């Protein structure tokens, strides 16, 4: 066989072998799909081996995805832009509808936290941060108070306009759940920031089972719901409140929704809940609650989103895989009468911190390999990919490059992707 023929044969073998490869996006299982709210689903499927950020269509088919590596925590539409966290660089990434990363955001004089970010209408933003300090409490030696929650708000020119430090407004001595004789004390765990109807802020502190409302201008605490400093009476709630909660949100009807992880309920039980809040008389009336038919307990993570048609999107976070066999993450939507309208699971060793539905979409096509955006994959795109690998290859490609050039979604843009794009053209 001539050398030329051997080369052609090798290319054909590579093309055939790549054609047998399945897309690397996690093989999620659609348990049922009835009549959910018609919108796209934004998911970060966390994994130590195969992490992805993805968008599913209304019919739960895959619309768009990238292998996100150490990026992607809390991936969602955030006031018209995409936001997600980079755990290596410790900052938030903001991207536009062209898949272009437009900004990176982080705290000043504090450790930027990955649990929540709010992008504001005027271009400003609000971040969770953490501080720590050594003090002497009950030991004759310095003790470390860690995870001191700090909320920082910036204007559209990155000027710091609010720096709320929890220790300026709360006393650790008021929290009997803290072991003050420990050499290291974890004070708080902030996992959601909500802009309230009156422009003040609602903060979720998971460590002490509390929701804190603060004055956005002065920093003063307006009220605390739940936990050791609770000011509210819970009404019509058989569990008398929430604990280890996530995703506290004020919804359109004025009520507050919470994902109640419930690991301190007896017995443990996780649920999506809605309270009608009377801020004058300090009452919280449970008006709606849903727990999974299999009594799932989400040990961490989890989210709730009330949708425009009154359906509720629920992400059950991290639970022990023995609860539901072959499932690591479970996402579902129920109507207001608590009928399941869709349910899907990701494999074991995959978890999701927060999920959201949104009508947001890219303004450019999502065709894999179409790097020049002419709606077709051809030799021009092959040249673009080859040039990228030879001259521009980055250890941290941007969102556009990850989606368009990493054709086998293995997280690396390399020669295998050249074979993949040739295979697409030949097909």
C-alpha positions as CSV (number, residue, x, y, z in Angstrom):
1,X,0.0,0.0,0.0
2,X,1.4,3.4,-1.0
3,X,2.2,6.0,1.8
4,X,-0.5,8.3,0.5
5,X,-3.1,5.5,0.7
6,X,-1.9,4.7,4.3
7,X,-2.4,8.3,5.3
8,X,-5.9,8.4,3.8
9,X,-6.7,5.1,5.6
10,X,-5.5,6.5,8.9
11,X,-7.6,9.6,8.5
12,X,-10.6,7.5,7.7
13,X,-10.1,5.3,10.8
14,X,-9.9,8.4,13.0
15,X,-13.0,9.8,11.4
16,X,-14.9,6.6,11.9
17,X,-13.7,6.2,15.5
18,X,-14.7,9.7,16.4
19,X,-18.1,9.2,14.8
20,X,-18.8,6.4,17.4
21,X,-18.1,8.7,20.3
22,X,-21.2,10.0,22.2
23,X,-21.5,13.6,23.3
24,X,-19.7,14.1,26.6
25,X,-22.6,15.9,28.3
26,X,-23.9,13.8,31.2
27,X,-26.5,11.3,30.2
28,X,-29.4,12.7,32.2
29,X,-32.6,10.7,32.5
30,X,-36.1,12.2,31.8
31,X,-38.3,10.4,34.3
32,X,-41.4,12.2,33.0
33,X,-42.3,15.3,31.0
34,X,-45.8,16.5,30.9
35,X,-46.8,20.2,30.5
36,X,-44.1,22.2,32.3
37,X,-43.7,26.0,32.0
38,X,-42.4,26.6,28.4
39,X,-38.9,27.9,29.1
40,X,-35.3,26.9,29.0
41,X,-33.7,25.2,32.0
42,X,-30.2,26.3,33.1
43,X,-28.1,23.6,34.8
44,X,-24.6,23.3,36.2
45,X,-24.0,19.6,36.6
46,X,-21.2,19.5,39.0
47,X,-18.8,16.6,38.9
48,X,-15.1,15.9,39.7
49,X,-14.6,14.2,36.4
50,X,-17.1,15.6,33.8
51,X,-18.5,19.0,34.9
52,X,-20.8,20.9,32.5
53,X,-22.9,24.0,32.2
54,X,-25.9,23.4,30.0
55,X,-29.2,24.8,28.8
56,X,-32.1,22.4,28.1
57,X,-35.0,23.2,25.8
58,X,-38.7,23.2,26.9
59,X,-38.9,19.6,25.8
60,X,-35.8,18.8,28.0
61,X,-33.6,18.2,24.9
62,X,-30.1,19.6,25.1
63,X,-29.9,23.1,23.7
64,X,-26.3,24.2,24.5
65,X,-23.5,23.0,26.7
66,X,-19.8,23.3,27.5
67,X,-17.4,21.3,29.6
68,X,-16.9,24.0,32.3
69,X,-14.0,22.6,34.4
70,X,-13.6,24.6,37.5
71,X,-16.0,27.2,36.2
72,X,-19.8,27.2,36.2
73,X,-21.0,27.2,39.8
74,X,-24.5,28.9,40.0
75,X,-24.7,29.2,36.2
76,X,-27.8,31.1,35.2
77,X,-29.4,34.1,33.5
78,X,-28.7,37.0,35.8
79,X,-30.7,40.1,34.8
80,X,-30.1,39.6,31.1
81,X,-26.6,38.2,31.3
82,X,-25.0,34.9,32.1
83,X,-23.1,34.7,35.4
84,X,-21.1,31.8,36.8
85,X,-18.2,31.3,39.3
86,X,-14.5,30.4,38.6
87,X,-13.3,28.5,41.6
88,X,-9.6,28.6,40.6
89,X,-9.4,32.4,40.0
90,X,-12.0,33.1,42.8
91,X,-14.1,35.5,40.7
92,X,-17.4,35.7,39.0
93,X,-17.6,35.6,35.2
94,X,-20.2,37.6,33.3
95,X,-21.0,36.8,29.7
96,X,-23.3,38.2,27.1
97,X,-25.6,36.7,24.5
98,X,-22.8,36.4,22.0
99,X,-21.0,33.9,24.3
100,X,-18.4,36.6,25.0
101,X,-17.1,37.0,28.5
102,X,-17.5,40.7,29.3
103,X,-16.3,41.0,32.9
104,X,-14.9,39.4,35.9
105,X,-16.1,40.5,39.4
106,X,-14.7,40.0,42.8
107,X,-14.7,41.5,46.3
108,X,-12.3,44.0,47.8
109,X,-10.4,42.9,50.9
110,X,-12.2,39.7,51.4
111,X,-12.6,36.2,49.9
112,X,-15.2,36.3,47.1
113,X,-17.9,33.6,47.7
114,X,-19.5,31.5,45.0
115,X,-23.0,31.1,46.5
116,X,-24.8,34.2,45.0
117,X,-24.3,37.3,42.9
118,X,-26.9,40.0,41.9
119,X,-26.3,41.9,38.7
120,X,-28.3,45.2,38.8
121,X,-30.2,47.1,36.2
122,X,-27.8,50.1,36.3
123,X,-24.7,47.9,35.8
124,X,-23.8,47.6,39.5
125,X,-23.6,44.3,41.4
126,X,-23.8,42.7,44.8
127,X,-21.4,40.0,46.1
128,X,-21.1,37.6,49.0
129,X,-17.7,37.8,50.7
130,X,-16.0,36.4,53.8
131,X,-13.7,37.8,56.4
132,X,-12.0,36.2,59.4
133,X,-10.5,37.5,62.6
134,X,-8.6,36.3,65.7
135,X,-10.1,37.1,69.1
136,X,-10.1,35.8,72.6
137,X,-13.5,34.5,73.6
138,X,-13.4,31.7,76.1
139,X,-9.8,30.5,75.7
140,X,-6.6,32.1,76.9
141,X,-5.4,32.2,73.3
142,X,-6.5,33.7,70.1
143,X,-9.5,32.0,68.5
144,X,-10.3,32.2,64.8
145,X,-13.7,33.4,63.8
146,X,-14.0,32.4,60.2
147,X,-16.8,32.8,57.6
148,X,-17.8,36.3,58.8
149,X,-20.3,37.3,56.1
150,X,-19.6,40.5,54.2
151,X,-21.9,41.9,51.6
152,X,-20.3,44.3,49.1
153,X,-22.2,46.4,46.6
154,X,-20.5,48.1,43.7
155,X,-21.7,50.7,41.2
156,X,-21.3,50.4,37.5
157,X,-17.8,51.8,37.7
158,X,-16.7,49.2,40.3
159,X,-16.8,51.7,43.2
160,X,-17.6,50.1,46.5
161,X,-20.8,51.7,47.9
162,X,-21.8,49.2,50.6
163,X,-19.6,47.1,52.8
164,X,-21.7,45.2,55.3
165,X,-19.8,43.2,57.8
166,X,-21.9,40.9,60.0
167,X,-19.8,41.4,63.1
168,X,-20.6,45.1,63.0
169,X,-24.3,44.3,63.5
170,X,-24.4,40.9,65.2
171,X,-22.8,39.5,68.3
172,X,-21.5,36.0,68.3
173,X,-22.4,35.8,72.0
174,X,-26.1,35.8,70.9
175,X,-25.8,32.5,69.1
176,X,-25.9,29.6,71.5
177,X,-25.3,27.2,68.6
178,X,-21.7,28.5,68.4
179,X,-19.1,26.6,70.4
180,X,-17.2,29.6,71.8
181,X,-14.6,27.3,73.4
182,X,-13.4,26.0,70.1
183,X,-10.1,27.3,68.6
184,X,-11.9,27.8,65.3
185,X,-15.5,29.0,64.9
186,X,-17.6,29.1,61.7
187,X,-19.8,32.1,62.2
188,X,-22.0,32.2,59.0
189,X,-22.8,30.6,55.7
190,X,-24.5,33.0,53.4
191,X,-26.0,31.2,50.4
192,X,-28.5,33.7,48.9
193,X,-28.9,37.5,48.4
194,X,-32.3,38.8,47.6
195,X,-33.3,42.4,46.8
196,X,-36.5,42.9,48.6
197,X,-39.6,44.7,47.4
198,X,-38.5,47.9,49.4
199,X,-35.0,47.8,47.9
200,X,-33.5,46.4,51.1
201,X,-31.7,43.0,51.2
202,X,-32.6,39.6,52.4
203,X,-29.7,37.3,53.4
204,X,-29.8,33.6,54.1
205,X,-27.5,32.3,56.8
206,X,-27.6,28.5,56.7
207,X,-25.3,28.0,59.8
208,X,-27.9,29.5,62.2
209,X,-31.1,28.8,60.2
210,X,-32.0,32.4,59.8
211,X,-33.1,35.0,57.2
212,X,-31.7,38.5,57.9
213,X,-33.2,41.6,56.4
214,X,-30.8,44.6,56.3
215,X,-31.2,48.2,55.4
216,X,-29.4,48.6,52.2
217,X,-28.4,52.2,53.0
218,X,-27.5,52.1,56.7
219,X,-26.7,48.4,57.1
220,X,-28.9,48.2,60.1
221,X,-30.8,44.9,60.7
222,X,-34.5,45.4,60.1
223,X,-35.6,41.9,61.3
224,X,-34.4,38.3,61.6
225,X,-36.6,35.3,60.8
226,X,-35.7,31.9,62.1
227,X,-32.7,30.7,64.2
228,X,-31.7,31.8,67.7
229,X,-32.6,35.4,67.2
230,X,-36.0,34.7,65.6
231,X,-38.5,37.6,65.8
232,X,-41.4,35.8,64.0
233,X,-44.2,33.5,64.9
234,X,-44.7,30.7,62.4
235,X,-48.3,29.9,61.6
236,X,-49.8,26.8,60.0
237,X,-46.4,25.2,59.7
238,X,-46.3,21.8,61.3
239,X,-42.5,21.9,61.4
240,X,-42.4,25.4,63.0
241,X,-40.0,26.9,60.5
242,X,-37.0,26.0,58.3
243,X,-33.4,25.0,58.9
244,X,-30.2,24.7,56.9
245,X,-32.1,26.5,54.1
246,X,-31.1,27.8,50.7
247,X,-32.5,30.2,48.0
248,X,-34.6,32.7,50.0
249,X,-36.6,34.7,47.4
250,X,-39.3,37.4,47.6
251,X,-41.8,36.4,44.8
252,X,-44.3,38.5,42.8
253,X,-47.2,38.0,45.2
254,X,-45.2,39.4,48.1
255,X,-44.6,36.0,49.8
256,X,-41.2,34.4,50.4
257,X,-40.1,31.1,49.0
258,X,-37.3,29.0,50.6
259,X,-35.7,25.6,49.9
260,X,-35.9,24.1,53.4
261,X,-33.1,21.4,53.6
262,X,-34.6,20.4,56.9
263,X,-31.7,18.3,58.2
264,X,-32.6,19.4,61.7
265,X,-36.3,18.5,61.4
266,X,-37.3,15.3,63.3
267,X,-37.4,13.2,61.2
268,X,-35.3,15.0,58.6
269,X,-37.3,16.3,55.6
270,X,-36.5,18.6,52.8
271,X,-39.2,20.7,51.2
272,X,-40.0,23.7,49.0
273,X,-42.0,26.2,51.1
274,X,-43.8,29.6,50.7
275,X,-44.6,31.9,53.6
276,X,-46.9,34.9,53.7
277,X,-45.0,37.4,55.7
278,X,-46.4,40.1,57.9
279,X,-43.5,42.4,58.7
280,X,-45.5,44.5,61.1
281,X,-46.8,41.8,63.4
282,X,-43.8,39.5,62.6
283,X,-45.7,36.5,61.5
284,X,-44.8,33.9,58.8
285,X,-47.8,31.9,57.6
286,X,-47.1,28.7,55.6
287,X,-49.3,28.9,52.6
288,X,-47.7,26.2,50.3
289,X,-45.2,23.4,50.8
290,X,-44.0,20.5,48.8
291,X,-41.9,17.5,49.8
292,X,-40.9,14.7,47.4
293,X,-43.0,11.5,47.4
294,X,-39.8,9.6,48.3
295,X,-39.2,12.0,51.3
296,X,-35.8,13.2,49.9
297,X,-33.4,14.8,52.4
298,X,-31.1,17.3,50.6
299,X,-28.0,17.4,52.9
300,X,-26.8,20.5,51.1
301,X,-27.5,22.7,48.1
302,X,-31.0,23.0,46.6
303,X,-33.2,25.7,45.1
304,X,-36.8,26.8,44.5
305,X,-38.2,29.0,41.7
306,X,-41.8,30.1,41.4
307,X,-42.6,30.4,37.7
308,X,-45.0,32.9,36.0
309,X,-47.7,30.2,35.6
310,X,-47.6,29.4,39.4
311,X,-45.6,26.2,38.8
312,X,-42.6,25.7,41.0
313,X,-39.2,24.5,39.8
314,X,-37.4,22.5,42.5
315,X,-33.8,21.3,42.6
316,X,-33.2,18.7,45.3
317,X,-29.4,19.5,45.6
318,X,-27.2,16.9,47.1
319,X,-28.7,13.8,48.6
320,X,-27.4,10.3,49.4
321,X,-27.5,8.3,46.2
322,X,-29.2,5.4,48.1
323,X,-32.4,7.4,48.3
324,X,-33.0,7.2,44.6
325,X,-30.9,4.6,42.8
326,X,-28.6,5.8,40.0
327,X,-29.4,9.4,40.6
328,X,-27.1,12.2,41.9
329,X,-29.2,15.2,41.1
330,X,-32.9,15.4,40.8
331,X,-34.8,18.4,39.3
332,X,-38.5,18.6,39.0
333,X,-41.4,21.0,38.4
334,X,-44.8,20.8,40.1
335,X,-47.9,22.8,39.5
336,X,-49.6,24.7,42.3
337,X,-51.8,21.7,43.1
338,X,-48.5,19.7,43.6
339,X,-48.8,17.6,40.5
340,X,-45.4,16.7,39.0
341,X,-45.2,18.2,35.4
342,X,-41.6,17.2,34.8
343,X,-38.8,15.3,36.6
344,X,-35.3,14.4,35.5
345,X,-32.2,13.1,37.1
346,X,-28.5,13.2,36.5
347,X,-26.2,10.2,37.2
348,X,-24.6,9.5,40.5
349,X,-21.6,11.7,41.3
350,X,-23.3,14.7,39.7
351,X,-24.9,17.5,41.8
352,X,-26.6,20.8,41.1
353,X,-26.4,23.8,43.5
354,X,-29.1,25.9,41.9
355,X,-31.3,25.6,38.8
356,X,-33.4,28.2,37.0
357,X,-35.8,28.5,34.1
358,X,-35.6,31.5,31.8
359,X,-36.6,32.6,28.3
360,X,-33.0,34.0,27.8
361,X,-31.1,32.8,24.8
362,X,-28.1,33.5,22.7
363,X,-28.4,35.9,19.8
364,X,-25.8,33.9,17.8
365,X,-26.4,30.3,16.6
366,X,-25.4,27.5,18.9
367,X,-24.1,25.2,16.1
368,X,-21.0,23.3,17.3
369,X,-18.0,24.1,15.2
370,X,-19.4,27.1,13.4
371,X,-16.8,29.6,14.5
372,X,-17.4,32.2,11.8
373,X,-21.2,32.2,12.5
374,X,-22.3,31.6,8.9
375,X,-24.7,28.8,10.0
376,X,-22.7,26.1,8.3
377,X,-19.7,24.0,9.4
378,X,-17.2,23.9,6.5
379,X,-13.5,24.2,5.7
380,X,-13.3,27.8,6.9
381,X,-14.2,26.6,10.4
382,X,-11.5,23.9,10.2
383,X,-8.9,26.6,9.4
384,X,-10.1,28.6,12.3
385,X,-9.8,25.6,14.7
386,X,-6.3,24.7,13.4
387,X,-5.1,28.3,13.8
388,X,-6.5,28.4,17.3
389,X,-4.7,25.2,18.3
390,X,-1.4,26.3,16.6
391,X,-1.3,29.9,17.7
392,X,-3.9,31.0,20.2
393,X,-4.5,27.9,22.3
394,X,-5.2,29.0,25.9
395,X,-5.3,27.0,29.1
396,X,-8.5,28.7,29.9
397,X,-10.5,29.3,26.7
398,X,-13.5,31.6,26.8
399,X,-17.2,30.5,26.6
400,X,-17.3,31.0,22.8
401,X,-14.2,28.9,22.2
402,X,-15.3,26.2,24.6
403,X,-18.7,25.8,22.9
404,X,-17.6,26.2,19.2
405,X,-14.2,24.5,19.3
406,X,-14.3,21.8,22.0
407,X,-16.4,19.5,19.7
408,X,-16.0,16.3,21.8
409,X,-16.7,18.3,25.0
410,X,-13.8,16.8,26.9
411,X,-12.6,20.2,28.2
412,X,-9.6,20.3,25.9
413,X,-9.3,21.9,22.5
414,X,-6.9,19.7,20.5
415,X,-6.3,17.6,17.4
416,X,-9.2,15.3,18.3
417,X,-11.5,18.3,17.8
418,X,-10.1,18.7,14.3
419,X,-11.0,15.2,13.5
420,X,-14.5,15.8,15.0
421,X,-15.1,18.9,12.8
422,X,-14.0,17.1,9.7
423,X,-16.4,14.3,10.6
424,X,-19.2,16.8,10.9
425,X,-18.5,18.1,7.5
426,X,-18.4,14.6,5.9
427,X,-21.7,13.7,7.6
